[in-house]
Amino acid sequence: MTTTTITIDGFNLTAQQVVDVARAPHLPVTLADSSRAALKESRDYIESTWMHDEAPMMYSFNTGVGLLKDTRIKVEHIELFQTQLIKAHCAGLGEPFSEEVSRATMLLRANAFASNYSAPRVEVVDRLLAFLNAGIHPIMPQKGSVGASGDLAPLSYLAAAIAGFDEAEVMYQGQRMSAPEAITKSGVGPVKFDLKAKDASALINGCTASLAVAVLVTHDARNLLSDACLSLGLTLEAMRAEMAAFDHRIQQARPHAGQIKTAAIVRKLLSGSTRTTHEARSVQFPEETRRTDIPYSSRIQDVYSLRCSPQVYGPVFDALDYIDNIVDKEINSATDNPLIFSKEEAEGGGFEIISGGNFHGQYLAQAMDLLAIAIADLGSICERRIARLIDPTLSWGLPRNLMSGVRGVNTGYPVVQCSMSSLVMENRTLCMPGSVDSIPAKGNSEDHVSNSTWCARKAATVVANTQYIIGVEMLLAAQALTMTEDLLPGFVLGQGTQAAYQEIRRQIPACLEGDRWFHNDIVVAQSFVVSGSVRNAVVKQIGEFA
């Protein structure tokens, strides 16, 4: 995690820095001196050149918005226009975004302004950073944006908080309160913050709430995929799997980068394993159905959820590389409208304002739909392995339901597996692409919208659901390993899987005395993924593996 002050200039902010700031409320952010000077220069030009009623018509600067784009706003009404614009767009609904999304949104909006393409006053950037650094988090409803002219509805609530509206609410020091109350308690500045020409439209224009969710969920998905490699490795050990499918030559024969990477990770995690050998597979477990009239022969090949994991995980790795590229570019993009550009000296210097469509969220919408699809399928294959772990006819003799205690009195883990199945089905429903679902808005002035906010929100739900699935696969694979230790004396796990197994056992003792309150185990198993505790233990033992 970054430990020093982060300085933003609109061009160099990284996804990791956004995650760090979002999840570390005491990590300070400041504006680069170069950006401060550039913002002042453009604003001085605006004030000296365009603040009169004969200035050129410039969208949302001195005109109305939407179908009112041809209606001039007189200079005497510009400040009132800023206030009324925010009020008119505070039409969101539903539960608010999390505090970390609120923090990420403020940082990303400030960074977009720092590039000096948006032309708000530098005081607006300072106010955003003051809120961020003080831990004042505007409450923004999650529903109401179509990702077209940006996330207008949620960002208007942010703008209302920044401006100190009485109606605006924030989270501050763990409590929900009015923005004026939080401003007063924190001492960040005057309660009322006047917005001037372009300030309000700059604050609310752009798919920044969508981007904030996207940055965080993409980061979490990358960690999730690493943990899915760990849960796979543990299940391979529990099932005494055939490792030929991970041979590097097979991957080179179909040389997708993600497939090659997955197989290499598995080989590293299981390096030194003797549980995944023919000798281990030759041991017959009590519940394993096997012909006894002939010598045991090699298993030859495993089922798809084991053998084809490089071919299923690989596309997820490759999809995340593509999504990272989209998100990285969006972080340092100017996405409101219109934008301001400096003229060349040959043109006499100064600035011009150009209307365009950088606010449209289609890049994010499609990337988040892809993320939802990729992670949903990752969860699906993990759930199939969970189902195998509890069925001795599919697991080569692991104890039925991984049950302990008196049979019949105790049930084991089938309902835990059933809960994971419910999450898989929910994820599949959430994979319906939102990026192709456009409904014209605002009197057809927005006749094609992206739906980026919903795409990001549902991707976040898919990732959150899959965190449970992968944590539970770790939990059940570890249970299987413990229950069969005495059946395989002398056989050892790989270096990486051993480290993962030990960390799981440190946090959750094996269930060996009959059923218990499995809810608690599921919660801890999910925390394996959210906290990265098992992943970190493996990295400490064998180094980075994904």
N, C-alpha and C positions, 0 to 999 in steps of 0.2 A: 504494500500500500504506500502511496505517496505520503511523505511526512512533512514536506515544506510547503510554503505558499505557492499556489498555482496562479500564474499570470496569463491572462487571456488576451489574444490579439486578433481573433477571428479566423486564424489560418492554421494553428498548430495544436489545438486542443485534441487530446486522444480519448478514445472510448474508455480506457482504463481510468483516466483522470476524472471523467464524468461519473463513473461508478464510485470512485473513491470519494468524491465530493458528495454524491447522493447519499452514501452510506456512512460517512464520517462527518457529522454535523459541525465538528470543530476544526475542520480543514479549511484554512482561509483562502479566499480568491481575491485577486486584485486585477485592475485593468492596466495593460501595458502603456507606458508613457507615449509610445508611438501612436497607439490607437487614440489615446486621449487628445493628442495634438491634432490628429486627422479629423476626429469628430468635431473639434472646436473650429477647425478651418472650414469644413463644409457648413456647419451651423452658422458661422459668421456670414458666410456668403448668402445663405437662405434669409437671414434676418435683414441683411443690407440690400438684397436684390429682389426678393419675392414677397415681402410682407406688405403688399398694397393690392388694391382691388383691380388693378390693370395687369397684374402678373399673369403669365400663361396659365391656362387651366391644367392642373396637375392632379391626377386622381387621388382622392382621400387626403390630399394636402390642402387644397382649397376647393374641393368638390365633394358632393355627397358620394355614397358608395352604392354598389349594385346598380340597379336601374336608375339611380339618382346621380349617376356619374357625370351627367351634363348640367347638373345644377351647381352653380357657383356658390361657395360659402364666402361671405364677406369677412374681411379681416376682423371686424368687431365681433363676429360670431365664432371665430375659430376655436377659442378656448372652451366655449359652451359646447361646440361640436364634439370636442374630445370627450367631454363628460357624457353627452347624450349617446355618443357612439358606443361607449362601454355599456351603458345601461340597456341599450337596445339589444346588445348581443349577449347579455347575461341571461341566457335562456336554456341553460343546461339542466340536467336532472340526474337522479340516481346517486349511488354512493360516491364519495369523493375518491380521487386518486390518493395513493399512499403519500406519506410525507417524503419518501425518497424520490418518488416521481415528481413531486412538487419542487424539490431541491434541484433535480436534474433539469427540469423545465426552465427554472430561473437562470441556471448556469448557461444552458444552451441558448436561451434568448439573448442574454448579455453577450455571449461570444459571437452570435450572429451580428449584433450591433457593433461589436468591436472591429469588424472588418470595414466599417464605414461605407457600406452600401445602402444602409437603411435610413440614415439621416435623422434619428432622434437626437435630442440634446444629450450631451454627455452626462447631465444630471440624472437622466433616466437609467443609464447603465449603473451609475453610482448607487442609485436607490435599489435597483435589483440586487447588487452585490451587498449592500447594507443589510437587506432582508436575509439574504443567503448566509452571510457571516454571523448574523445575530440569531439564526435558527428560527426565523419567522416563516412559516410555510403556508402560503395561500391555499385555501380549500377550493378545489376545482372539481365540479361534478364530472363523472366519467362519460356520461352520455350526452349527446347533443351535437357532436361534430360529425360532418360527412367528409372531412379531410379534403376540402376543395379550396376555398380561399383561406386555407389554413385551418387550425383548430380554433375557430373564432369563439365558440361558446366557452370552452374551458379557459382559454387564454384571457377572455374578458373578465373572468373572476380573479385571475392573477392581476390584471391591470387595475381592477377595482381595489384590490388590497394594497397595491403599490401606491395608488392615489389616495388611500385613506378613506374610502367610502364607508359610511356608517353601516351599510348593508353587508359589506364584505366580511368574511370570516377567515380565520387562520388557525393553525395549530402553533402554539408557542409554549415551550417548556412542558410538553405533554398535555396541555389543556386546549380545548377549543374555545375561542373567544373572538370578539370583533376585532377587525384590523386596527381601529383607533386605539383600543385597549392595549393590544400587543405593542404597537408603536410607542405608546406612552411608557409602558413598563420596560421596554428594551432600550429606550433612549436613542433610537437610530436616527432621529431627526424630527422635523415637524410632522404632526399628524396629517394635515392636509398638504398634499403635494400636487401643485398645479401642473396640468399637462398642456403643452402648447402644440403648435402646428406639427403634424405627422407623428407626435408622440404616441397617441392612442392607437392609431392604425398600425404603427410599427410593433407595438406590444401584442396586438391580437392577431396579426397576420402571419401565417406560416404554420406548418404542421409540427410544432415544437412539442406539444404534449405527446403526439404519436411517436416522435423521435425519442423523447425521454423514456417512454415505455420500451421502445425498440432497443435502445442502447442497453438497458438493464437486462431485458429478457435474452438478448443475444449473448451477453456475458454469461448469464446463468445457463443458457443452453450449451455453451462450450464446456463449462464445468460438468454439466449433466452428462455430456457425451463421454468425458473422461471417466466419470463414475460408472457409466454403463459398460465401459471396458472392464472395470474392476468386477462388477457384478457378473459379467460374462465369464471372466477368468475363474471366479469362485465356483460358478455352476459347472464349468468344464472340469474343475477338480472334483467336485462332488459327484459328477457322473462318470468319472474316470474316462474322459472323452478321448477320442482318436484325434491326434494332433496333426495328421498329415494334411488336413485341409488348410492349415496355416503356413504350409511350406512356401518359402519366398518364390519358388519357381512357378507355382500356380498363380500367384498374384502378378508376376511379370508377364505371364501369358495373356493377361487382361489388364493392362497397366494403368488403371485409374489410380490417381494419387491417394484418394481416401481409402480404397481397398488395400493398397500396399501398406499404408500407414496402420490400418486396423490390425492386420495380421502381424506386423512388426511389434505393435504394442502387446498383443497377446503372447507372442513368443518371449518378450522381455519379462512380462509379468509371471509367466510360468517357467522361466528359466530354472532348471534344477529340479523340477517336479518329477516325482516317480509315481504319483497317483494317476497320471495320465499316460501310463505305459501298458503294454500288452500284459506284463506280469500282474499289474494291479487289476486289470480287467479280467484276468483269469480266475481271480478269487470270486467264488459264488456267494452272494449275500443270501440270508435266510429267506427273504421274500422274492428273490429273483427267480423268474421262470426260465429254466434252461434245460435242454435235453441232457440227460446224464448217461445215455448209452453210447455217446460218441465223445471223443476228446474235444475240448473247447477250442474253437478256431478264432481267428482274428475277427473283430467286429467289422472290418473293412471300411465302413463309413458311417457317420452319425446322421441324425435327422437334420432338417434344414435350420432349425433355430440355433443349432450349434455349428454345423458345418458351413452354413452360408452367412454367418455373421459378418465376415469381411465384406461380402457383397451387399449386405444391408446397412451396416454401419458406414461403409465407405461413402455412399451418397450423402450421408448426413455430414460427414467431415467436409465434403466438397461443397455442399449447400452452405454450410457455415462460412466457408472461405468467401463465397460470393456475397453472402449477407453482410459479412464484416466489411467488405469493400463498399457496399452501399451505405452502411451506417457511418463509416469513417468519412465518406465524402459529405454526407448530410450534416455531420457535426460541425463542419467548417464551411457551411454554405449560407448564403443570404437568401432567405425564403419569404420575404414579405413583398409587398407591391404598393407603389412603384419603388424602384431603386434609383439611387443617385450615383452618378459617375463624373469624375473630373474630366474636363476637356483638355485636349492637347494645347500646348502653347501656341501652335500654329492656328488654332481656332479661337485664340484670344483668351484662353484660360477660363477659369470658373467651373461651373458644374451644370449638368443637365439631368433631368429626371425622365426615366423611361419606364413605361408600363410593360409588364410581362406576366409570366405565369409560374414563377419559381415556387409559389406557395402550394402548388398542386402536389398531393401526397402519393402519387401513383408508384413512385420508386419504393417508398416505404411500405405501401399496401401490398404490393406483389412480393416484396422480400419477407414480410411477416406472414403472408399466406404460405409461402414456401417453408418458412420456419415451422409453422404449425404442422404442415404435412410431414416434414422430415422427422420432427420430434414425436409426432403421433405414431409413426411407423416404428420408430426406435422403441417406444413404450410397448407397442404391440408384440414385437419379437421377445422383449424381456418378459412380458406376461405369459407368453407361451412356454418359456423356460420355467417360470414359477409353477405353472400348471403341471409340468413334467416332474418337478421336484417332489410333488406330493402324491404322485401316482406310481406305485412300484412296477406296474406293467409298462410304463414309459420311461422310468428312471433307472432301469437295470437294477432293480431290487432295493432302492432306498426305502426306509420304513414308510408304510402307508400313512399319508397325511403328515409325515414327520412327527407322528404322535408319540407321546410318552405317557407313562402311567398306565392305569387299567384300561384296556381296550373296551370301547363301548361307553364306559363312564366318561372317558376323555375323547375328544374329537380331533384335536390337532389343528392344522392350519387351512382346511378347505374354505372356510368363510373369509379368511384373510385373502386367499387367492381370488375368491368371488368379488371382494371389494376392489381388487386391482382390475378385474375384468370390467367392472362398472366404470372405472376411470378410462379404460381403453375405449369403451363405447362412447363415453362423453367426448373424448378427444376426437374420435372419428367424426362425430357430428360437427365439432368445431372446425374441422378441416374444409367444410364448405367454403369456397373462396369468396371472401368479401370484396376483393379488388375488382371483380367483374360485375358487382351489383351497384349500378349507378341510378340514382333517382334525381332528376333535375330539381334545382332548388332556386329560391329567391326569384320567382317570376321568370325562370329560364335564363337568367343572367349567368347562372352556374349550371350549364346544361350537361356537364359530365363531371362527376365527382369521383373521388378515389376510395372513400370509406376507410382511410388509413388508420383512424383511431380505433375502430372496431377490429380491424385486422391485427393491430398490435395488442389490443386487450385480449382477444381470443388466443393469440399465440402465447401470451403470458399465462393464461389459464392452462393451456396444454402443457407448458413447461412445468408449472406447479403440480399438475396431476402426475406427470411422469417422474417427478422427484420422489413421489411416494412409491411408484412402481419399482424404480431402480433400487431404492432403499430396501424395499421388501424382498427383492431378489437377493440382495446381500444378506439380509436376515435369514432367509430360508436356506440359502446355500450354506451359510455358516452352521445352521442347525443340522443340516445333512452331514456336514463334515464332522461335527462333534459326535453325532450319533453313530458314525461308522468308523471312528478312530480305532476302536478295539478290533474291528474286523480286518483292518489293514495295518498291522503292526510293522513298523520299519519303513513304511511308505511316507514320503514327505511332500509338502506343497512346494510350489515355486517360490522364489524369493519375494516377488511382489505380492502374490496371493497370500503368502504366509503373513506378511506385514498387515495386509488388509484384514485377514482373519483374526489376528491378535487384537487389532484395534476394535473390531466389532465385539469380540468377546470381552474386552475391557469395559465396554459400555453396556452390553446386554449379555447377561449370563445365559448359557444354553437352557432351554426349557426341557428338563429331564425328569420332572416329578409330576407331570400332568398339566392340564390346561391352566392358564393364568389369565390375567387381564391383558389380552393381546393388544388392546388399544394403546397402552403405554409403549409397548415394543414398536408398534407402527410409527408412533410419534418420534421416537428416538431414531428409528431407521430412516425416516425422512430427513432428520437432522444430519445424518451422515452426509447427505448430498448438499443440503443448504449450507452447512458450516464448513464442509470440505474436510472433516476430521479424518475420515478413512483415507481419502485421497492424499492428504498431507502426510499421514503416517507412511504410506507407500513411497511417496517422493523422498521422504527422509531416509528410507531404507535403500532404494534403488536409483534415486534421481528422477528427473522429469521423465515421464513415460508417454505423454500425449501432447 
